[in-house]
Amino acid sequence: EDVVTQPPGRSVDLLMGEATSANAADVFSTRRFDDLLEGLRARYDYIVLDAPPVLHFAEARTIAPRADLIIYLVRAGHSVTREVRRSLKSLHTAGAPAIDIALTRGRAARPWHFGLLGRLKR
C-alpha cells in the first residue's frame, strides 16, 4: 500500500520498479512476484505491466505466461518484420495466452479510426 502512488489529476495507481542488482527475469519468476500479481488482481480491474523489448531482454518472456493478454507494440516504419515475427514466436513459446498487436506512430487514412492489427491465440 505504501509503495503505490497516484499521479495528481489521474485515476490510476502506479507501482514503480526500482533499480536493483538482481536479474529482473529472476525476480519475475519468483513465487513472491506471483503472490504480488494475485493480490493486485484481487484489488484492481486491470493491471498493466510494461516490459522491455522481447528479443533483447528476458523479462517479457518471463512475464508472458502470467499475463491475461499481451499487447505487442509495432512502431510504423521502424519495426523489422522478421524481428516482430521472432518476438511473437518467442512470446507464444513462453506461454503467452493471447497476443494483440497494435501499430504505433502510424498515420491512419481516417484520424478517428484505429484498431488492433491482429490477435494471436494460443
Steps between C-alpha positions, in 0.01 A plus 500: 500500500781743585678442167194575284481858373229690316610782268315827568187534288511137384277209594768233482728350760867440419741253647841600373799269484829597651862458406642172620797279434272195478428349162148621411405173329591317822288741707197454271523122520468483879206391714514844661425667163217252437356588843528872419306449175236296681453780754483764228241299304280486810518878536498637143292448186804541272871458559744627237857374510749682281786284376811569291546372142441126473811404302745697711385424855355190667247688717221507240531127440502435876190714563310375191349182647381697805307753288141478383589684180813633332472820297801493269583845363635529147641838402398601146795538265744386767431143614657230284249235391724200565580631852130546569436142388787370715370697800146370458627142465713547811201628701283217374768244593528659846130436557332833424124433511402751230688769311347814353713699259468879493661734246652813652605827340316413180278726295144384456304581187232631732639656819211374712549139389736279692515142606707194555683344210423151612473250778685177548347238726677212656 
